[in-house]
Amino acid sequence: MPISPVESATASQKTVPWVPRWRTLLGSVAFTRDPIGRLNGILSDYGDTVGVYLGGVRPGIVTRDPALVQHILQKNHRRYLKSDLTHGLIRYLGRGLLTNEGADWLRQRRLIQPGFHRQRLAGLTRLMQTAAEEWTAELTARTATPDGTAVVDIHEAMTRVAFRIVARATFSASLSEAEGERLADILTRIQAFYVRTVRQPYLRPWFRARGSYRHHDVLSRELRELIRGYIRQRRQHPPTDPAQAPDDLLQMLLDTRYEDTGEPMQENQLLDEVNILLVAGHETSANALSWMFYLLARHPAVADNVRTEMNSVLAGRPPEFSDLPKLPYSMYVVQETLRLYPPAWILDRVALEDDEFQGQPIPKGTLFSLYLYGLHHHTALWPDAEEFRPERFAPGAAPVVPTYGYLPFGGGPRLCVGNHFALTEIQLVLLETLRHFSIEPATDTPPVLMPLVTLRPQGELPLRFRKG
C-alpha cells in the first residue's frame, strides 16, 4: 500500500532530525518573507539534512548534503520526479521541459536539445553581441552628462537585454519594449502568487474566495496568447524558399518531427515549449547578470582583472565565439556569481518508490527540497563561502569544486538544456560592458534577496556606470 507523505515523514523521523510542526507553523510568515534566512538558521541548528513542515502543514526533507543531492538527481534519479510544487506551475506556464516528466519529457528533450548544440550556439553569438552593443549604446547616451556617469536599475536593464537575446534567438525578432515589460510584469506577479500558495498553503481557501486564482489564470492566458501570436504568424507566412527560413529556435521546433510518428508538434505543445524557453531563458539570465554587475561594482579589482585579460586577447575589438575560451577569467567571474546567487536556488523532488541512502530508509512519497543556495554557501565545501573569489574556478585551484556542491543549472539528466546558451550570453554582456564602462555602487544599502521560483533582487538594484 503506498505510503502517504505524512507516513513518510513519520518513518523518516528515526534517522532525520525534525523541526517541530508548531515551530514551522509559527514561523511560516517569517519564512515567506525570508526563506533563505530561515533555512540557513534551521540547517545551522539541525544539520545538513532536516525535516520540516512546509507552512506548518506539509512534511518534507530539506538538504544541503551534496552526496544526497547527487543520489537524488543522478545516481538514483529514476526513483525521483519533480513534485507537485513544480507541477503546479503547469497551470500558468504549460507542460514544457521545465514542468514535464517521464517519457513525454524525454521525447521533448530529444527534440529540443539540438537547438542548443555548440555549433548552433556559435551562430547565436552574433545576436547576443548585438544585444550587448545596443545595451552599451544606451549607456553611452545616458552617461552623456557633465560627470560622465548614470545611475541605472541594473535588474530592469538586464531584464530588457535578456529579453532581446532570447526573443531574437527564438523568433528572429525582439519583443517590443511594451511587450517585454508586460511579460516581465506578468511573470513577476505569477511567481509571487504561486510561491505564496506553496509557502502558506493554509491561505489557499482565502485566495480562492477573493478570486486570486482566477486573476492569475487571466494573466497566464495573456502571456500564452502573446506567444501564440508569434507562432501563428510564422505558420501562416512560411518562407517560400526553405533556404531563406529564419535560423532560430522557433523554426527548428516547427521543422522538427518526432522519430516515432514523423509528425510535428501540435500548436499547444509547441506553445508550451516556446513559453518555457522564453520564460526560463530571460529570467535566469537577467538575474545572473544583475547580481554579477552588483558584485563587480563592489569588487573593482576583479573588474580590472577582466579588462586586463580582455585587452591582451582582443586588443579593443568585440569578442567572437572563438575568443571566449581564451578569456577564462571572465568565465570564472560568471561561475562565481552563479555560486553566490544561483538562479534556481532550490529544487524539489518526490520519491516514487521506497529507496535508501547510506543505510537510511527513504519511504515512497517523501518530499525533498534540494537547497542549492545552501550547497553553494556551505562553509565545509567552500572556504570563505561568502567571499566573491572568481579564482576558485581556475584549474588547479584548491580545494577543487565539490562534486554536486555546485549546481547553478541543476544536475543529472535534467541539467538545464540552455546552460551553455546562458553562460555564453552572460560572458558576452560582461565583456562588452567592461569594454566601455566602469561600475560603482550607487547606494550603501545592500540588496534584499527575493527568492521566488528564481533568485532575484527585491525592488530596484541601482548601480552607477562611468564611461571609459
DOGUMI-776367 format. One record per residue (C-alpha): x, y, z. Coordinates in steps of 0.001 Angstrom, whole numbers, plus 500000, padded with zeros to 6 digits. Layout:
REM residues N
XYZ
...
This chain:
REM residues 468
500000500000500000
501510503403499038
502809505413501945
501355508897502285
503654511931502762
502661512113506424
503507508451506944
506766509007505083
507664511789507461
506922509605510480
509063506783509150
511926509137508365
511971510689511816
514041507767513061
517079508994511150
516420512633510210
516005515388512820
512694517211512523
511750520783513277
508581520637515398
505412521351513470
504425524171515835
507730525914515207
507357525893511421
503711526937511673
504541529889513918
507438530825511647
505569530448508360
505050534188507857
508723534889508608
509657532056506244
507594533606503467
509398536912503944
512912535441504228
513035531752503240
516806531727502754
517493533239506151
515091530817507826
516504527764506030
520065528788506848
519136529082510505
517352525709510596
520217523872508889
522733525544511167
520762524304514189
519827520801512990
522432519713510414
522684519382506644
519503517311506258
516404518130508280
512672517501508243
510326520487508179
506618521153507721
506084523493504803
503775526228506001
503437524215509197
501354521724507191
503226519591504685
506143517352505756
509316517275503684
513085516944503860
515416519889503211
519032519039502409
522322520683501531
524240517392501626
525934517063498218
526023513255498405
522260513059498998
521622515621496257
523716513551493834
521858510400494871
518513512027494040
519463513942490877
521900511496489313
522653508119490849
519057507088491545
517220509722489516
514679507257488097
513149506905491551
512523510635491873
510400513110489943
509639516759490400
506853517126492909
503531518909492661
505367522014493935
506800522323490409
503912520646488624
501653523386489956
503381525747487541
501797523824484659
498634525805485360
500441529032484449
503377528056482198
502194524885480473
503772521435480195
507192522252478768
510671520955479595
510696522665482996
507442521110484196
507078517903482169
508030514408483370
508730510853482266
508562509652478682
506906512870477476
509747514942478939
512420512707477349
510664512863473969
510568516662474094
514143516919475377
515420514940472384
513584517314470049
514865520498471673
518446519510472563
519846520107469027
518821523756469250
521475524287471917
524392522315470439
527730524097470279
527582524561466506
524225526302466730
525374528324469727
528216529741467637
525636531094465213
523694532766468025
526741534579469402
526364537431466922
522832538272468051
523966538126471685
526794540517470912
524425542820469014
522096542993472013
525077543693474282
526201546519471968
522699548014471993
522837547992475801
526203549786475881
524946552285473281
522036553083475604
524501553503478467
526661555781476354
523666558051475766
522727558013479439
526271558835480565
526483561885478294
526346564024481438
528780566546482930
530315563903485206
530094561083482647
528011558824484913
524497557431485103
522659555535487800
520834552508486393
518440549994487906
520506547053486724
517784544434487156
515348546352484975
518080546936482384
519277543322482325
515700542078482031
515414544080478798
518769542824477498
517970539197478299
514547539550476644
516128540859473474
518553537964473317
516128535125473979
513384536670471800
515751537029468858
517134533531469395
513571532195469444
511714534416466967
514486536186464968
512877539368466220
512729541128469511
509592541644471507
508632545276471599
509640547202474702
505989547328475769
505553543573475255
508762542842477127
507779544986480075
504315543451480196
505701539928480006
508168540652482826
505375542096484958
503125539071484350
505922536649485252
506708538523488462
503057538546489525
502548534855488737
505746533834490516
504985535856493624
501442534486493859
502350530873493143
505218530831495629
502942532271498301
500389529484497736
503206526968498309
504724528627501376
501403529462503038
499049526649501964
496570527488504714
495736530701502808
494513528865499680
490807528990500624
491125532733501106
492876533098497721
490023531177496068
487362533231497803
488851536552496708
489415535391493100
493221535388493175
493477532118491241
491129533382488509
493062536643488260
496390534875487727
494812532460485250
493849535529483197
497438536766483361
498661533347482236
496320533370479237
497561536817478265
501146535525478383
500292532497476246
498319534450473664
501209536861473176
503492533956472314
500800532164470291
500631535211468030
504291534828467082
503844531101466373
500776531590464179
502366534444462291
505274532160461342
502996529261460411
500670531443458337
503559533062456464
506151530323455898
509185531154453745
508689530324450066
512294529142449856
513325526771452704
516859528113452396
515527531514453455
513819530202456611
514816532003459813
517636530296461679
516000530455465100
514644528128467773
511027528545466687
511809527438463133
513796524487464485
510781523408466564
508412523904463611
510620521805461320
511381519020463801
509476515756463577
509004513040466183
511101509974465403
508286507511466115
505469509187464141
507116511625461746
504575514215462937
505328517800464005
504426519190467405
500845520297467858
500316524002468471
499612523750472188
502710521626472828
504788523991470713
503336526885472673
504255525228475979
507859524654474890
508342528153473484
506721529594476602
509154527761478882
512171528624476709
511223532290476682
510393532461480381
513365530483481673
515730531915479083
515244535509480130
514515535203483848
517598533265484909
519994535264482726
518558538623483799
519008537706487455
522538536366486961
523617539456485017
522166541747487674
523961540002490529
527208539876488545
527315543625487942
526356544242491572
529356542151492665
531713543844490206
530641547280491446
531853546238494899
534994544484493680
536684546836491175
539906544796491260
538011541839489791
536650544054487007
540206545280486335
541369541657486011
538664541019483403
539768544104481442
543434543103481566
542647539657480168
540261541119477593
542779543684476366
545504541081475972
543283538818473869
541001541216471995
543084544398471764
539940546537471888
537760544661469393
534459542936470255
534731539234471131
533733536426468798
532617532937469745
536099531521469152
537587534102471566
535546533037474598
537678530023475629
540712532347475566
539092534548478224
538834532124481159
538937534703483963
535753536340482705
534075532924482860
535356532432486425
533533535670487276
530326534281485767
530725530966487591
531409532603490956
528383534863490508
526238531776489914
527682530227493055
526781533164495265
523427533816493564
522212530587491902
519250531430489636
517456528217490632
518075528410494359
516056525313495388
514747522197493610
512024519758494602
511785516006494119
509478513285495429
510332509601495877
508313507408493505
509134504236495446
510934503129498572
514648503881498497
517571504218500868
520600506452501222
523645505395503217
521535502830505031
518757505280505874
515271504425504549
513504506813502199
509822505808502043
507790506279498899
506195509729498806
508977511516500691
509223515124499509
512704516615499161
513782520234498831
517320520315497440
518691523566498811
521150524698496125
521757528082497746
522766526221500897
525142523993498927
526776526988497269
527299528768500604
528283525717502664
531439526581504602
532540522930504657
532530522902500845
533634526464500081
536288528209502216
535287531845502854
531976530913501308
530524534435501410
533532535998499639
533487536802495927
536552534948494647
536412534001490945
539789532252491231
538004529326492896
537146528063489420
540645528240487928
542315524919487022
544404523685489934
542597525849492489
542326524305495927
540011522979497086
538522521658493872
534916522446493028
532988519891495132
531071517167493334
527377518132493407
528259521093495557
527903523474492614
524678523185490621
523671526525489092
521824524687486310
520751521617488266
522329518224487702
521840514740486330
519714514036483250
517620517144483898
520569519520483675
519229522715482109
519199522347478325
520115526031477898
523092526160480270
525705526823477579
523447529419475953
523140531248479277
526862531101480083
527775532446476651
525197535224476867
526339536341480332
530021536264479389
529438538355476248
527384541008478061
530073541157480758
532872541680478249
531018544274476186
530042546276479287
533521546345480825
534982547258477429
533311550661477753
532344551296481383
533409551056484982
530809550245487651
530380551658491137
527850551203493936
525081553793493855
523968553174497431
525334551714500644
522132549756501225
522633546056500444
520036544454498169
517304542259499614
517032538742498205
513691537845496632
513632534042496321
510649533258494137
510954530445491597
514270532123490768
516558534244492936
516145537904492074
516683541213493886
513695542780495588
512859546161494116
515446548260492309
519157547438492249
520832550772491397
524427550893490136
526486553803488835
528109553395485422
531018555583484360
532140555964480751
535730554993479987
